[in-house]
Amino acid sequence: MLAPFFTVVIPTYNRAGFIADTLRSVLAQSFSAFEIVVVDDGSKDNTAAVVQQFTDARLHYHAKENGERGLARNYGVARAQGEYVLFLDSDDVLHPNHLATLHAGIQEQNQPNFIATKFDFNRNGQRTSSDLATLPAGRYGLDFFLQGNALACNICVRRQNPGLKLFEEDRSFAAVEDWMFMLENTQADTVYLLDAVTLTMNDHDARSMRADNQGLIRRWLRLMQWVATRLTLTSAQSQQLQGHIYYLCAIHSYADNHRRQAIGFLRQAWPRLPLRKALPLALRIVAGPRLIGLVKGARG
């Protein structure tokens, strides 16, 4: 068997109902020089039995004690043999041309350290675009990621990059480690984004970014402390990052119907955000869901 060019690292925890579709999507790739490293992060369901139904020699299953996704991804990287490693959540699916598109982009861009394609969402069978949809192909660095991580976990990295920073393993940052990974790795590098949608994320209710608004708020606020010890930012960059974090906290407070909390975060975000972003946030929070619903109803 040829040495793999790609290693697809799939961390999983209690995703027995999703992971078969994920694995089938990888095994259906038109580019065949890959291996799959499934890291079962202490699942309590029948994930192991589902994975073991697949007999392809390129699939390697590793079970470990639960340590959250950052540790699981790093565990997978340590066992990877591919020249490039990509990370795939166990409830998402690759389009058949995903690896072929990445491989062509890697050759064209002279082996960048970080490369990604675009993705879309599947919500109950309805496909919608992501925030990446209108972005042109090209290189994106730290200033882009100060505004959040539009790539989510959709990143492919060159394994032998000596400057590669692995994922934060502190489980108290769970669901935020993707953003931390991008912030730390784009301090001195960039990600090349290809203008092709080759991955679909399953936007179900149990997804980590939907599950716990207050937990996410606590992690984002701690992220500012983490950044102060890991990144060297200008004053303007710090304000930009803080503005986006307070913006996210306000949105998620509002989603939990905690309007007083949301207004507090709005006050923190307002002086740090451009008006085009701050004003809609303020109108949404101050007006409240009932008034917004009435306005939408009046518009038909």
C-alpha positions as CSV (number, residue, x, y, z in Angstrom):
1,M,0.0,0.0,0.0
2,L,1.3,3.5,-0.9
3,A,2.3,5.8,1.9
4,P,-0.6,8.1,2.7
5,F,-0.3,11.7,1.5
6,F,-3.2,12.7,3.9
7,T,-4.1,11.5,7.4
8,V,-7.7,12.3,8.2
9,V,-7.9,12.6,12.0
10,I,-11.5,12.0,13.4
11,P,-11.9,12.5,17.1
12,T,-15.2,11.1,18.3
13,Y,-17.3,10.9,21.5
14,N,-20.7,9.2,21.5
15,R,-21.4,9.7,17.8
16,A,-22.4,6.2,16.9
17,G,-25.4,7.6,15.1
18,F,-23.3,9.9,12.8
19,I,-19.8,8.4,12.4
20,A,-20.7,5.8,9.8
21,D,-21.8,8.5,7.3
22,T,-18.6,10.4,8.1
23,L,-16.4,7.4,7.5
24,R,-18.2,6.5,4.3
25,S,-17.6,10.0,3.0
26,V,-13.9,9.7,3.5
27,L,-13.6,6.2,2.0
28,A,-15.5,7.5,-1.1
29,Q,-12.8,10.0,-1.9
30,S,-11.6,10.1,-5.5
31,F,-8.0,10.7,-4.2
32,S,-7.0,7.4,-2.6
33,A,-3.6,8.0,-0.9
34,F,-4.9,8.6,2.6
35,E,-5.3,7.0,6.0
36,I,-8.0,7.6,8.6
37,V,-7.2,7.8,12.3
38,V,-10.3,7.6,14.5
39,V,-9.6,8.6,18.0
40,D,-12.5,7.4,20.2
41,D,-12.3,9.7,23.2
42,G,-14.0,7.5,25.8
43,S,-17.3,6.9,24.1
44,K,-20.0,5.3,26.2
45,D,-22.2,4.2,23.2
46,N,-21.5,1.7,20.5
47,T,-19.2,3.9,18.5
48,A,-16.5,1.1,18.6
49,A,-18.9,-1.4,17.1
50,V,-19.9,1.0,14.3
51,V,-16.3,1.8,13.4
52,Q,-15.2,-1.9,13.5
53,Q,-17.8,-2.7,10.7
54,F,-15.4,-0.9,8.3
55,T,-12.6,-3.2,7.2
56,D,-10.6,-0.9,4.9
57,A,-6.9,-1.3,5.8
58,R,-6.5,2.5,5.7
59,L,-8.8,2.9,8.7
60,H,-7.1,2.8,12.2
61,Y,-9.2,2.9,15.3
62,H,-7.7,4.1,18.7
63,A,-9.7,4.1,21.9
64,K,-8.5,6.3,24.8
65,E,-9.9,7.8,28.0
66,N,-11.9,10.9,27.6
67,G,-9.8,14.1,27.4
68,E,-11.9,16.3,25.0
69,R,-11.2,17.2,21.4
70,G,-8.0,19.1,21.7
71,L,-6.2,16.2,23.3
72,A,-7.9,13.7,21.0
73,R,-6.7,15.6,17.9
74,N,-3.2,15.8,19.2
75,Y,-3.3,12.1,19.9
76,G,-4.3,11.5,16.3
77,V,-1.5,13.8,15.0
78,A,1.1,11.8,17.0
79,R,0.0,8.6,15.2
80,A,-0.3,10.2,11.7
81,Q,1.8,9.0,8.8
82,G,0.6,11.4,6.1
83,E,2.4,14.4,4.8
84,Y,-0.7,16.5,5.5
85,V,-3.1,16.0,8.4
86,L,-6.7,17.2,8.3
87,F,-9.3,17.3,11.0
88,L,-12.8,16.1,10.6
89,D,-15.5,16.0,13.2
90,S,-17.4,12.7,13.4
91,D,-20.7,14.2,12.5
92,D,-19.6,15.9,9.3
93,V,-19.1,14.6,5.8
94,L,-16.5,15.2,3.0
95,H,-17.6,15.6,-0.6
96,P,-15.9,13.0,-2.9
97,N,-13.5,15.6,-4.3
98,H,-12.3,17.0,-0.9
99,L,-8.9,15.4,-0.8
100,A,-8.3,15.8,-4.6
101,T,-9.1,19.5,-4.3
102,L,-6.7,19.9,-1.3
103,H,-4.0,18.0,-3.1
104,A,-4.2,20.1,-6.2
105,G,-4.2,23.3,-4.1
106,I,-1.1,22.1,-2.2
107,Q,0.8,21.5,-5.4
108,E,-0.3,24.8,-6.9
109,Q,0.6,26.8,-3.7
110,N,4.0,25.0,-3.3
111,Q,3.1,23.1,-0.1
112,P,1.7,25.7,2.3
113,N,1.7,24.9,6.0
114,F,-2.0,25.5,6.2
115,I,-4.7,25.1,3.6
116,A,-8.5,24.8,3.6
117,T,-11.6,24.6,1.4
118,K,-15.0,26.0,2.0
119,F,-17.9,24.2,3.6
120,D,-21.7,24.5,3.9
121,F,-24.2,23.4,6.5
122,N,-26.9,20.7,6.6
123,R,-29.7,21.6,9.0
124,N,-32.5,19.0,8.9
125,G,-31.9,18.3,5.2
126,Q,-31.7,22.0,4.2
127,R,-28.3,23.1,2.9
128,T,-27.1,26.7,3.6
129,S,-23.8,28.5,2.9
130,S,-21.2,29.3,5.6
131,D,-19.6,32.7,6.2
132,L,-16.8,31.6,3.9
133,A,-19.1,31.6,0.8
134,T,-18.2,35.0,-0.5
135,L,-14.6,35.1,0.4
136,P,-12.1,35.0,-2.5
137,A,-9.4,32.4,-2.6
138,G,-6.2,33.6,-1.0
139,R,-4.1,33.8,2.1
140,Y,-5.7,34.7,5.4
141,G,-3.7,35.6,8.5
142,L,-4.0,36.7,12.1
143,D,-6.1,39.8,11.5
144,F,-8.7,37.7,9.8
145,F,-8.9,35.2,12.7
146,L,-9.2,38.0,15.3
147,Q,-12.7,38.3,14.0
148,G,-13.5,34.6,14.8
149,N,-12.7,31.3,13.3
150,A,-14.8,31.0,10.1
151,L,-13.0,27.8,9.2
152,A,-14.2,25.9,12.3
153,C,-12.2,22.6,12.3
154,N,-11.9,22.6,8.5
155,I,-8.1,22.9,8.3
156,C,-5.4,20.8,6.7
157,V,-1.8,21.2,8.0
158,R,1.6,20.1,6.9
159,R,2.7,17.7,9.5
160,Q,6.4,18.4,9.4
161,N,6.0,22.2,9.8
162,P,8.5,23.0,12.7
163,G,6.4,26.0,13.7
164,L,3.1,24.0,14.1
165,K,1.4,24.7,17.4
166,L,-0.9,21.8,18.4
167,F,-4.4,22.1,20.0
168,E,-4.9,23.4,23.5
169,E,-5.5,20.3,25.7
170,D,-7.1,22.1,28.7
171,R,-10.7,20.7,28.6
172,S,-12.1,23.9,30.1
173,F,-11.6,25.4,26.6
174,A,-13.6,22.7,24.9
175,A,-15.4,24.0,21.8
176,V,-13.1,27.0,21.6
177,E,-9.8,25.1,20.9
178,D,-10.3,25.4,17.1
179,W,-10.2,29.2,17.3
180,M,-7.2,29.1,19.7
181,F,-5.4,26.8,17.2
182,M,-5.9,29.3,14.4
183,L,-4.9,32.3,16.4
184,E,-1.7,30.8,17.6
185,N,-0.7,29.4,14.2
186,T,-1.4,32.5,12.2
187,Q,0.8,34.8,14.3
188,A,3.7,34.0,11.9
189,D,1.9,32.2,9.1
190,T,-1.2,32.2,6.9
191,V,-3.9,29.8,5.7
192,Y,-4.5,29.4,2.0
193,L,-8.3,29.2,1.3
194,L,-9.4,27.5,-1.8
195,D,-12.6,28.7,-3.5
196,A,-14.4,25.3,-3.5
197,V,-17.1,23.9,-1.2
198,T,-16.0,20.3,-0.4
199,L,-17.3,19.6,3.1
200,T,-20.7,19.7,4.7
201,M,-21.2,20.3,8.5
202,N,-24.1,18.6,10.2
203,D,-25.8,21.5,12.1
204,H,-27.8,19.3,14.6
205,D,-29.0,20.4,18.0
206,A,-26.3,18.4,19.9
207,R,-23.5,20.1,18.1
208,S,-21.0,21.6,20.6
209,M,-21.5,25.2,19.4
210,R,-25.2,24.9,20.1
211,A,-25.3,22.9,23.3
212,D,-24.3,25.4,26.1
213,N,-24.4,29.1,25.6
214,Q,-23.4,30.0,29.2
215,G,-20.5,27.5,29.0
216,L,-19.3,29.1,25.7
217,I,-19.5,32.6,27.3
218,R,-17.2,31.5,30.1
219,R,-14.7,30.0,27.7
220,W,-14.6,33.0,25.5
221,L,-14.0,35.3,28.4
222,R,-11.1,33.0,29.6
223,L,-9.8,33.1,26.0
224,M,-8.8,36.7,26.5
225,Q,-6.6,35.7,29.4
226,W,-5.1,32.9,27.3
227,V,-4.4,35.2,24.4
228,A,-2.5,37.6,26.7
229,T,0.0,34.7,27.6
230,R,0.3,33.2,24.1
231,L,0.0,36.0,21.5
232,T,1.7,39.3,20.9
233,L,-1.0,41.7,19.7
234,T,-1.0,45.4,19.0
235,S,-3.4,47.6,20.9
236,A,-5.7,47.7,17.9
237,Q,-5.6,44.0,17.5
238,S,-6.4,43.4,21.1
239,Q,-9.4,45.8,20.8
240,Q,-10.6,44.0,17.7
241,L,-10.4,40.5,19.4
242,Q,-12.1,41.7,22.6
243,G,-14.8,43.4,20.6
244,H,-15.6,40.2,18.8
245,I,-15.5,38.1,22.0
246,Y,-18.0,40.5,23.7
247,Y,-20.1,40.5,20.6
248,L,-20.3,36.7,20.7
249,C,-21.1,36.8,24.5
250,A,-23.9,39.3,23.8
251,I,-25.4,37.1,21.1
252,H,-25.4,34.0,23.2
253,S,-26.7,35.8,26.2
254,Y,-29.6,37.0,24.1
255,A,-30.2,33.5,22.8
256,D,-30.6,32.4,26.4
257,N,-33.1,35.2,27.1
258,H,-30.6,36.8,29.5
259,R,-31.2,40.4,28.3
260,R,-29.5,42.1,31.2
261,Q,-26.4,40.0,30.7
262,A,-26.6,40.7,26.9
263,I,-26.8,44.4,27.5
264,G,-23.8,44.3,29.7
265,F,-21.7,42.5,27.0
266,L,-23.1,45.0,24.4
267,R,-21.7,47.9,26.5
268,Q,-18.3,46.2,26.5
269,A,-18.5,45.4,22.7
270,W,-19.8,48.8,21.5
271,P,-16.6,50.9,21.6
272,R,-14.5,48.0,20.2
273,L,-16.7,47.2,17.2
274,P,-17.3,49.0,13.8
275,L,-20.7,50.7,13.7
276,R,-21.9,48.4,11.0
277,K,-21.5,45.5,13.4
278,A,-22.4,47.2,16.7
279,L,-25.6,48.9,15.6
280,P,-27.5,45.8,14.5
281,L,-26.4,44.0,17.7
282,A,-27.7,46.9,19.8
283,L,-31.0,47.1,18.0
284,R,-31.6,43.4,18.3
285,I,-30.8,43.2,22.1
286,V,-32.5,46.5,23.1
287,A,-35.7,45.8,21.1
288,G,-36.0,42.3,22.4
289,P,-37.4,39.2,20.6
290,R,-41.0,40.2,21.0
291,L,-40.7,43.5,19.2
292,I,-38.5,42.0,16.5
293,G,-41.1,39.3,16.0
294,L,-43.9,41.9,15.6
295,V,-41.8,43.9,13.1
296,K,-41.1,40.8,11.1
297,G,-44.8,39.9,11.2
298,A,-45.8,43.4,10.0
299,R,-43.4,43.0,7.0
300,G,-45.3,39.8,6.1
